[in-house]
Amino acid sequence: MKMMPKPLPHVSSAAVPRRYFGTDGVRGIVGEDLTPDLVERLGRAATLWSGRGRIFVGRDTRASGPELEDALARGIASVGGNAVVAGVLPTPAVALLTLDLGCVITASHNPPEYNGVKFFDRDGQKLSDTQEEEIEALLDTPATGGGDIDEVGVATDSYLEHVVERFGSDLSGLRIGVDCANGAYSGLAPKAFTELGAVVTAIGDAPDGTNINVGCGATDLRALQRTVTELGLDLGVAFDGDGDRMLAVDGNGDVVDGDQIVAVLALDRDVDLVAVTVMANMGLHRLMAEHGVRVVTTDVGDRYVLEALRREGGILGGEQSGHLIWLDGHVTGDGLVAALLLCNALHGRSLAEVAAVMPRFPQAKENVSFEPHGRLNPAIEEEVARLNAELGERGRVLVRPSGTEPVIRVLAEAETGQEAETLCGTIAALVRRELG
């Protein structure tokens, strides 16, 4: 089997200690880690930080959303800002429509009991670690009054029009399953595909506040796989609750992950650079090397991928989990845009044929629960280093604390699935012993 060098050392973003912000905004279980009071304080602090201007606010479909939306708007107005409240809207739409600041109330792919707040600056970019620390420093600032709250109802139409006109193509006759995760794309994403001529079967498009990401969407593809295979569809696409992730299923029901989608788009769009995270499959690195495409590797988190793309002048990047970023005509990752670009890249071929261009190393993953703010100890780090040295070009192991959940994530990659599973189990057991 032809081997390739391991991915080059990744570009790391200096992390700043923060109390509330994780890798993707502030997030937690509503009523425990995340309360209306905290969200109101975040609104107040972010407004002060951004200069008391106009702040665009959206949310996903969680039952806790309206109450937290009210709290955020109160916080904005309490220090002289203008909250422009748009209601249910995908996260990428908030990034596109942001004013002096954009805020979206969402916990993305997390279960319904979670919620959170993400921020975008006036250019639609996620805030840096340092900027988030600056906002945290203002959390205890008292209210002064003087602001106001406005509601807008045309944001969804504006977003849909932009996406369809800029990224759509003729999809006449394409039979596609669209799983909206009972989230912010419900109704909206099926409408986009229908307008472009596709024959759409929508699932996960009946949000009731308690079913977002439950048994559907990008975090659970089984319903979409059944829909595609039972109805004989050409392919399916699935979003997460706030619409910044997208994964696909081919006509055989097989998953096409973010690495494969990045690979397909890189070759279809003839880019010279892609940005991915340390989780990216070694097969993606091999394929990009064969085609002369430079790969920049970052820490886990789509905002680090975005930072790398802007720094390096690239337009395509993503994560295996489905965060897919195309910056030609956009400012951040967008699940619907990625799905439209993927459909456009088929050129009459099946998704299975198109995705087969990327060889995949088998991977095994396991999440090990741990107390929040836990850290890896030297014994774990030393064993990981030893195994990686021993594996050489045959595979790798990666262990890291999650930035969004109280777990340690273990990844093993090898030439065979059995070896990957064995490596993953060995390291997971070590993590439990050392941190349990």
RAKA-V177375 format. One record per residue. N is the residue number from 0. RES is the residue in three letters. OMEGA is omega in whole degrees, 0 to 359 (999 if undefined). D_CENTER is the distance of its C-alpha to the mean C-alpha in Angstrom with 1 decimal. Layout:
# RAKA-V177375
n | res | omega | d_center
N | RES | OMEGA | D_CENTER
N | RES | OMEGA | D_CENTER
This chain:
# RAKA-V177375
n | res | omega | d_center
0 | MET | 181 | 33.0
1 | LYS | 181 | 32.1
2 | MET | 180 | 30.1
3 | MET | 177 | 28.2
4 | PRO | 174 | 27.8
5 | LYS | 178 | 24.9
6 | PRO | 178 | 22.0
7 | LEU | 177 | 23.3
8 | PRO | 187 | 22.7
9 | HIS | 177 | 19.3
10 | VAL | 184 | 19.1
11 | SER | 174 | 18.4
12 | SER | 183 | 17.7
13 | ALA | 181 | 20.3
14 | ALA | 178 | 19.0
15 | VAL | 180 | 21.0
16 | PRO | 179 | 22.0
17 | ARG | 184 | 20.7
18 | ARG | 187 | 21.7
19 | TYR | 184 | 19.0
20 | PHE | 173 | 15.9
21 | GLY | 181 | 13.5
22 | THR | 182 | 10.6
23 | ASP | 178 | 8.7
24 | GLY | 178 | 11.8
25 | VAL | 185 | 14.5
26 | ARG | 177 | 13.9
27 | GLY | 177 | 16.6
28 | ILE | 184 | 18.9
29 | VAL | 182 | 20.7
30 | GLY | 177 | 24.2
31 | GLU | 180 | 23.8
32 | ASP | 184 | 21.2
33 | LEU | 182 | 20.3
34 | THR | 175 | 23.4
35 | PRO | 179 | 24.4
36 | ASP | 179 | 26.4
37 | LEU | 180 | 23.6
38 | VAL | 177 | 21.6
39 | GLU | 178 | 24.8
40 | ARG | 177 | 25.3
41 | LEU | 177 | 21.9
42 | GLY | 180 | 22.7
43 | ARG | 183 | 26.1
44 | ALA | 181 | 24.9
45 | ALA | 178 | 22.3
46 | THR | 177 | 25.0
47 | LEU | 182 | 27.5
48 | TRP | 185 | 25.2
49 | SER | 176 | 24.5
50 | GLY | 175 | 28.2
51 | ARG | 181 | 28.7
52 | GLY | 180 | 27.6
53 | ARG | 186 | 25.8
54 | ILE | 183 | 22.5
55 | PHE | 186 | 20.3
56 | VAL | 173 | 18.9
57 | GLY | 179 | 16.7
58 | ARG | 173 | 15.5
59 | ASP | 192 | 14.2
60 | THR | 181 | 16.8
61 | ARG | 180 | 17.5
62 | ALA | 180 | 21.2
63 | SER | 186 | 20.9
64 | GLY | 182 | 19.2
65 | PRO | 180 | 22.6
66 | GLU | 180 | 24.2
67 | LEU | 174 | 21.5
68 | GLU | 177 | 21.4
69 | ASP | 181 | 25.1
70 | ALA | 180 | 24.9
71 | LEU | 180 | 22.6
72 | ALA | 177 | 24.9
73 | ARG | 180 | 27.9
74 | GLY | 179 | 26.7
75 | ILE | 183 | 26.1
76 | ALA | 186 | 29.5
77 | SER | 178 | 31.2
78 | VAL | 172 | 31.3
79 | GLY | 179 | 32.0
80 | GLY | 177 | 28.7
81 | ASN | 178 | 28.1
82 | ALA | 178 | 25.3
83 | VAL | 192 | 24.4
84 | VAL | 186 | 22.9
85 | ALA | 181 | 21.3
86 | GLY | 183 | 20.5
87 | VAL | 184 | 17.8
88 | LEU | 177 | 15.4
89 | PRO | 179 | 11.8
90 | THR | 180 | 9.8
91 | PRO | 177 | 10.2
92 | ALA | 177 | 13.8
93 | VAL | 179 | 14.3
94 | ALA | 180 | 13.3
95 | LEU | 187 | 15.8
96 | LEU | 183 | 18.4
97 | THR | 179 | 18.4
98 | LEU | 175 | 21.9
99 | ASP | 176 | 23.0
100 | LEU | 174 | 19.9
101 | GLY | 178 | 17.0
102 | CYS | 175 | 15.9
103 | VAL | 180 | 13.7
104 | ILE | 185 | 14.6
105 | THR | 169 | 11.9
106 | ALA | 172 | 10.7
107 | SER | 185 | 7.5
108 | HIS | 184 | 8.0
109 | ASN | 180 | 11.1
110 | PRO | 187 | 14.6
111 | PRO | 182 | 16.7
112 | GLU | 177 | 18.6
113 | TYR | 165 | 15.8
114 | ASN | 183 | 14.9
115 | GLY | 179 | 14.0
116 | VAL | 172 | 14.1
117 | LYS | 180 | 11.9
118 | PHE | 173 | 14.1
119 | PHE | 178 | 14.4
120 | ASP | 186 | 17.7
121 | ARG | 177 | 20.1
122 | ASP | 180 | 18.7
123 | GLY | 181 | 15.2
124 | GLN | 175 | 13.9
125 | LYS | 183 | 12.1
126 | LEU | 178 | 15.0
127 | SER | 176 | 16.2
128 | ASP | 182 | 17.2
129 | THR | 179 | 20.7
130 | GLN | 178 | 20.1
131 | GLU | 176 | 18.5
132 | GLU | 178 | 21.6
133 | GLU | 177 | 23.8
134 | ILE | 179 | 22.5
135 | GLU | 181 | 23.1
136 | ALA | 182 | 26.6
137 | LEU | 187 | 27.3
138 | LEU | 183 | 26.4
139 | ASP | 178 | 30.1
140 | THR | 181 | 31.4
141 | PRO | 178 | 33.6
142 | ALA | 178 | 33.4
143 | THR | 181 | 35.8
144 | GLY | 174 | 35.3
145 | GLY | 181 | 35.7
146 | GLY | 178 | 32.4
147 | ASP | 183 | 31.6
148 | ILE | 177 | 29.1
149 | ASP | 175 | 28.7
150 | GLU | 180 | 27.0
151 | VAL | 184 | 25.9
152 | GLY | 185 | 25.6
153 | VAL | 186 | 24.9
154 | ALA | 181 | 21.4
155 | THR | 180 | 20.0
156 | ASP | 180 | 22.7
157 | SER | 180 | 22.2
158 | TYR | 182 | 18.5
159 | LEU | 180 | 19.5
160 | GLU | 180 | 22.4
161 | HIS | 184 | 20.6
162 | VAL | 182 | 18.0
163 | VAL | 181 | 20.8
164 | GLU | 186 | 23.3
165 | ARG | 189 | 21.2
166 | PHE | 182 | 19.2
167 | GLY | 175 | 21.1
168 | SER | 181 | 23.9
169 | ASP | 181 | 26.7
170 | LEU | 184 | 25.3
171 | SER | 176 | 28.7
172 | GLY | 180 | 29.4
173 | LEU | 180 | 26.0
174 | ARG | 190 | 25.5
175 | ILE | 173 | 21.9
176 | GLY | 182 | 20.3
177 | VAL | 180 | 17.5
178 | ASP | 186 | 15.8
179 | CYS | 177 | 14.5
180 | ALA | 186 | 13.7
181 | ASN | 184 | 16.4
182 | GLY | 190 | 14.0
183 | ALA | 179 | 13.8
184 | TYR | 181 | 14.2
185 | SER | 182 | 17.4
186 | GLY | 186 | 20.2
187 | LEU | 183 | 18.5
188 | ALA | 176 | 16.7
189 | PRO | 179 | 19.9
190 | LYS | 180 | 22.0
191 | ALA | 181 | 20.4
192 | PHE | 179 | 21.1
193 | THR | 179 | 24.5
194 | GLU | 182 | 25.4
195 | LEU | 173 | 24.9
196 | GLY | 181 | 27.3
197 | ALA | 172 | 25.2
198 | VAL | 193 | 26.6
199 | VAL | 167 | 23.8
200 | THR | 184 | 23.7
201 | ALA | 172 | 21.2
202 | ILE | 181 | 20.3
203 | GLY | 184 | 18.3
204 | ASP | 178 | 19.4
205 | ALA | 184 | 21.7
206 | PRO | 176 | 20.0
207 | ASP | 179 | 22.5
208 | GLY | 183 | 20.6
209 | THR | 187 | 20.7
210 | ASN | 178 | 19.0
211 | ILE | 180 | 15.4
212 | ASN | 183 | 13.4
213 | VAL | 179 | 17.0
214 | GLY | 183 | 18.1
215 | CYS | 175 | 15.9
216 | GLY | 186 | 12.5
217 | ALA | 179 | 9.9
218 | THR | 178 | 10.9
219 | ASP | 188 | 14.5
220 | LEU | 187 | 15.7
221 | ARG | 180 | 19.3
222 | ALA | 178 | 20.2
223 | LEU | 178 | 18.9
224 | GLN | 178 | 20.7
225 | ARG | 181 | 23.8
226 | THR | 182 | 23.7
227 | VAL | 185 | 23.4
228 | THR | 182 | 26.1
229 | GLU | 181 | 28.5
230 | LEU | 179 | 28.5
231 | GLY | 180 | 28.6
232 | LEU | 179 | 25.7
233 | ASP | 180 | 24.7
234 | LEU | 174 | 21.0
235 | GLY | 175 | 18.2
236 | VAL | 181 | 14.6
237 | ALA | 178 | 12.4
238 | PHE | 170 | 9.6
239 | ASP | 190 | 8.1
240 | GLY | 181 | 10.1
241 | ASP | 171 | 8.9
242 | GLY | 178 | 8.0
243 | ASP | 174 | 4.9
244 | ARG | 174 | 4.5
245 | MET | 170 | 8.0
246 | LEU | 184 | 10.5
247 | ALA | 176 | 14.2
248 | VAL | 180 | 17.6
249 | ASP | 185 | 20.7
250 | GLY | 177 | 24.1
251 | ASN | 183 | 25.1
252 | GLY | 181 | 22.3
253 | ASP | 182 | 20.7
254 | VAL | 172 | 16.9
255 | VAL | 189 | 15.6
256 | ASP | 184 | 12.5
257 | GLY | 177 | 10.1
258 | ASP | 180 | 13.0
259 | GLN | 180 | 15.5
260 | ILE | 175 | 13.8
261 | VAL | 181 | 13.6
262 | ALA | 181 | 17.2
263 | VAL | 182 | 18.4
264 | LEU | 179 | 17.2
265 | ALA | 181 | 18.6
266 | LEU | 181 | 22.0
267 | ASP | 184 | 22.1
268 | ARG | 175 | 21.4
269 | ASP | 178 | 23.5
270 | VAL | 179 | 21.5
271 | ASP | 181 | 23.0
272 | LEU | 169 | 20.0
273 | VAL | 175 | 16.4
274 | ALA | 180 | 14.1
275 | VAL | 180 | 12.3
276 | THR | 179 | 12.0
277 | VAL | 180 | 14.8
278 | MET | 186 | 13.3
279 | ALA | 181 | 14.0
280 | ASN | 179 | 16.9
281 | MET | 177 | 20.3
282 | GLY | 176 | 21.1
283 | LEU | 178 | 18.7
284 | HIS | 180 | 20.5
285 | ARG | 182 | 23.8
286 | LEU | 180 | 23.2
287 | MET | 178 | 22.1
288 | ALA | 180 | 25.2
289 | GLU | 182 | 27.4
290 | HIS | 177 | 26.4
291 | GLY | 179 | 26.7
292 | VAL | 180 | 23.1
293 | ARG | 180 | 22.3
294 | VAL | 173 | 19.2
295 | VAL | 183 | 17.9
296 | THR | 185 | 16.3
297 | THR | 169 | 14.4
298 | ASP | 178 | 13.5
299 | VAL | 182 | 10.3
300 | GLY | 184 | 7.6
301 | ASP | 179 | 6.1
302 | ARG | 176 | 9.0
303 | TYR | 174 | 11.4
304 | VAL | 177 | 10.7
305 | LEU | 179 | 11.4
306 | GLU | 181 | 14.4
307 | ALA | 179 | 15.6
308 | LEU | 181 | 15.6
309 | ARG | 180 | 17.5
310 | ARG | 185 | 19.8
311 | GLU | 180 | 20.6
312 | GLY | 179 | 20.8
313 | GLY | 180 | 18.3
314 | ILE | 183 | 16.4
315 | LEU | 176 | 14.2
316 | GLY | 178 | 11.5
317 | GLY | 179 | 8.5
318 | GLU | 178 | 7.5
319 | GLN | 183 | 9.5
320 | SER | 175 | 7.0
321 | GLY | 171 | 6.0
322 | HIS | 184 | 3.8
323 | LEU | 190 | 7.3
324 | ILE | 174 | 9.3
325 | TRP | 190 | 12.9
326 | LEU | 177 | 14.9
327 | ASP | 183 | 18.2
328 | GLY | 179 | 18.5
329 | HIS | 184 | 15.2
330 | VAL | 183 | 13.9
331 | THR | 177 | 10.1
332 | GLY | 185 | 7.3
333 | ASP | 183 | 8.5
334 | GLY | 181 | 8.4
335 | LEU | 177 | 12.2
336 | VAL | 180 | 13.1
337 | ALA | 180 | 11.7
338 | ALA | 179 | 13.7
339 | LEU | 178 | 16.7
340 | LEU | 179 | 16.8
341 | LEU | 178 | 16.7
342 | CYS | 180 | 19.5
343 | ASN | 182 | 21.4
344 | ALA | 183 | 21.3
345 | LEU | 180 | 23.2
346 | HIS | 177 | 26.6
347 | GLY | 180 | 28.4
348 | ARG | 175 | 27.2
349 | SER | 178 | 25.4
350 | LEU | 179 | 21.8
351 | ALA | 179 | 23.2
352 | GLU | 182 | 25.5
353 | VAL | 183 | 22.9
354 | ALA | 183 | 20.4
355 | ALA | 180 | 23.4
356 | VAL | 182 | 23.7
357 | MET | 174 | 21.5
358 | PRO | 182 | 23.2
359 | ARG | 170 | 21.2
360 | PHE | 176 | 22.3
361 | PRO | 179 | 22.2
362 | GLN | 173 | 19.8
363 | ALA | 183 | 20.3
364 | LYS | 175 | 18.1
365 | GLU | 175 | 19.1
366 | ASN | 179 | 18.1
367 | VAL | 181 | 21.1
368 | SER | 177 | 21.5
369 | PHE | 180 | 22.8
370 | GLU | 178 | 23.8
371 | PRO | 179 | 21.4
372 | HIS | 175 | 21.8
373 | GLY | 181 | 23.4
374 | ARG | 175 | 23.7
375 | LEU | 179 | 24.5
376 | ASN | 184 | 28.2
377 | PRO | 181 | 30.3
378 | ALA | 179 | 31.3
379 | ILE | 182 | 27.8
380 | GLU | 181 | 27.1
381 | GLU | 180 | 30.5
382 | GLU | 176 | 30.1
383 | VAL | 179 | 26.7
384 | ALA | 180 | 28.4
385 | ARG | 181 | 31.4
386 | LEU | 180 | 29.6
387 | ASN | 177 | 27.6
388 | ALA | 181 | 31.0
389 | GLU | 182 | 32.6
390 | LEU | 182 | 30.0
391 | GLY | 181 | 30.2
392 | GLU | 183 | 28.8
393 | ARG | 181 | 28.7
394 | GLY | 182 | 25.4
395 | ARG | 170 | 23.7
396 | VAL | 181 | 22.5
397 | LEU | 179 | 19.7
398 | VAL | 182 | 19.7
399 | ARG | 173 | 17.5
400 | PRO | 176 | 17.0
401 | SER | 176 | 13.6
402 | GLY | 184 | 12.4
403 | THR | 182 | 11.4
404 | GLU | 180 | 14.2
405 | PRO | 180 | 17.9
406 | VAL | 168 | 17.7
407 | ILE | 181 | 18.5
408 | ARG | 180 | 16.4
409 | VAL | 177 | 18.9
410 | LEU | 173 | 18.3
411 | ALA | 182 | 21.4
412 | GLU | 183 | 21.8
413 | ALA | 182 | 25.3
414 | GLU | 179 | 27.5
415 | THR | 178 | 28.1
416 | GLY | 181 | 26.1
417 | GLN | 180 | 28.9
418 | GLU | 178 | 28.8
419 | ALA | 180 | 25.0
420 | GLU | 180 | 25.6
421 | THR | 179 | 28.5
422 | LEU | 182 | 26.9
423 | CYS | 180 | 23.9
424 | GLY | 180 | 26.5
425 | THR | 182 | 28.7
426 | ILE | 178 | 26.1
427 | ALA | 179 | 24.7
428 | ALA | 178 | 28.4
429 | LEU | 179 | 29.0
430 | VAL | 180 | 26.1
431 | ARG | 181 | 27.6
432 | ARG | 187 | 31.0
433 | GLU | 185 | 30.2
434 | LEU | 184 | 28.0
435 | GLY | 999 | 29.3
